[in-house]
Amino acid sequence: MSEIIVNAVSKTWGGVGGVERISFKAEAGTLLVLLGPSGCGKSTTLRLIAGLEEVDSGMITIGGRDVTHLSPAERRISMVFQSYALFPHLNVAENIIFGLKVRGVGRAERDERLKKVADIVGLSHLLERKPSQLSGGQRQRVALGRAIIAEAAICLMDEPLSNLDAKLRHEMRTEIRSLQQRLGVTMVYVTHDQTEAMTMADRVILMRDGHIEQNGAPHELYSEPASDFTARFIGTPSMNIISWQDDAMLGVRPEHISLVERDGVPATVKAVEYLGADSIILCDVKGETVSVRQTGYCSLPAGTQVGLEWQNRHIHLFDRDSGKRLAGRVAA
Amino acid sequence: MVASVMSATEPKSARRRNWVKSVNAWLLLLPAMVLLATFTHYPIIATLYHSFFSLGRSGPAEFVGLENYRYMLDDDVFWQVLRNNFIFALATVPTSIALALLMAVWVDKKIVGRSFLRLAFFTPTVLPMIAVANIWLFFYTPDYGLLDQFLKSLGFAGHNWLGDPSTVMTCLAVMVVWKEAGFFMIFYLAALQSTPPELKEAASVEGASRWYFFRRVTFPLLMPTTLFISINALINSFKLVDQLVIMTKGGPNNASSLLLYYIYEVAFNFWDTTYAATLTVTLIAILAAVALTKFVYLDRRIHYQ
């Protein structure tokens, strides 16, 4: 079991992109998700941990060992790439045991470990196939197999599910999470998909423009967003954020708003998105769009005048300039 | 039966439309077909046909069966040029491929002056063979050639490089490798640049050394390119004879003559056209065997992406 500590790490390419003095810790045996829009530095962070990029400054330790200037191999990690990075000329078995061969593991042990891993990822019947003869999901499993056969305590994943269709993504998400828990590895998982982050992670680090926006458990990010950026990023549809007082913005989640007959904030229905289990009603409030989640089917026609209501304990206030959460203030 | 019944019941207009369509298609194919037939297929068949006939200098040409081929097998010069050609191929093909790969790997890296190096390596390719041969003729000239001047400054005696049967083939091979390697480098470079960089990263996470990665991943992935290049280099070693015309005329004593140059001599210096046809058929058979090996045997063992 190894924990990863990233301490004040910076990396830029001539002042462009990268990350700036980020620090965080991934507890041993947990799944940490690096979340954020593209270009926020989450992949860079992962590649710095992997040793595929050299840090400009700062320190990275894995299991108490300073690995800042070690090569990727010396860091004893395994990694799954977004493109899977399978060797196209090797078959599934050869791809999985590539690392064992490099390290000169004996044939008998190789075969035994291959058999075990192939069972775990469900590829036992496809070992002779070339990657080009596999579906996207199967390729993903080969990459997964190659990562877990190393039995490294650290597993890094760079958007591993982004090339799969929605159904498969959901399946693999559950599978990767249970695998991580079963094998007890420390996993750092990069994604731009907040659903993946929320469902899989023990801890989520939301990144933006090369720095950490918020670091917390999924429910903390959801219920106590530290900034309007987090509030907007987590949850679908995202939190409604509307101008409130001169220096503040008010945020309230669509599921916490109800439509009322009288009183409430006056609004006009613009459109209704029916999702099956519930409907999202898009309303216009003084030129700003507010979405409301309502269970079941909603048949309000566009143009209907409605009133919106929410409870005070459900609102979030953010500073207008910095976007930071205003703690301890209650909306008047 | 069924088909004829069907077509009989088909409306006339539909049949007419089909007919117009196929005529249209054949018309579009016609120019290419005419060119191919006139300048490729007919000459091959005519060559094969003539190789079974006597020359007919005194009287009409007579069918002589395999007589020309029997004569060829008894011809010492034929065997010598064939041997020369194989030695020449063995000397130039692997060397130019190895050199091309080396240069490609080198200029694929992020190094200073990379574009300049690429250009320098590619320059010999854009020169015509005739020009190259003339330049190298000067290098190899006895006494005042570049090579001899250099050796003399080091205190060695001059040497007639192209006039000595023991050195002439090496001299020509070196020149051809110089001329060809840069061209093949371009293919390797293209293949190297289309290899996804994540493969290298995945291998480095697994602890593979650069040499291991090259041996186990890069090189196998370059195999289609290597095959393509080797076939081309092999064919070139049989068909490129411009340098002989400029530099040695196949001499001394046929020491540098190649099969195609010999065919040229037989056909247009000795005007023995039927024997030239016989030799040509042999050359085509050799090249066809090379191509067949590629398609039937090697293709199955190589991974194509």
Interface residues (C-beta under 8 A of the other chain):
Chain A: A50 L52 S71 P72 A73 I77 S78 M79 F81 Q82 S83 A85 F87 P88 H89 F98 G99 V102 R103 K130 S132 R146 A150
Chain B: P196 E198 L199 E201 A202 A203 S204 V205 E206 G207 A208 Y212 V217 P220 L221 M223 H303 Q305
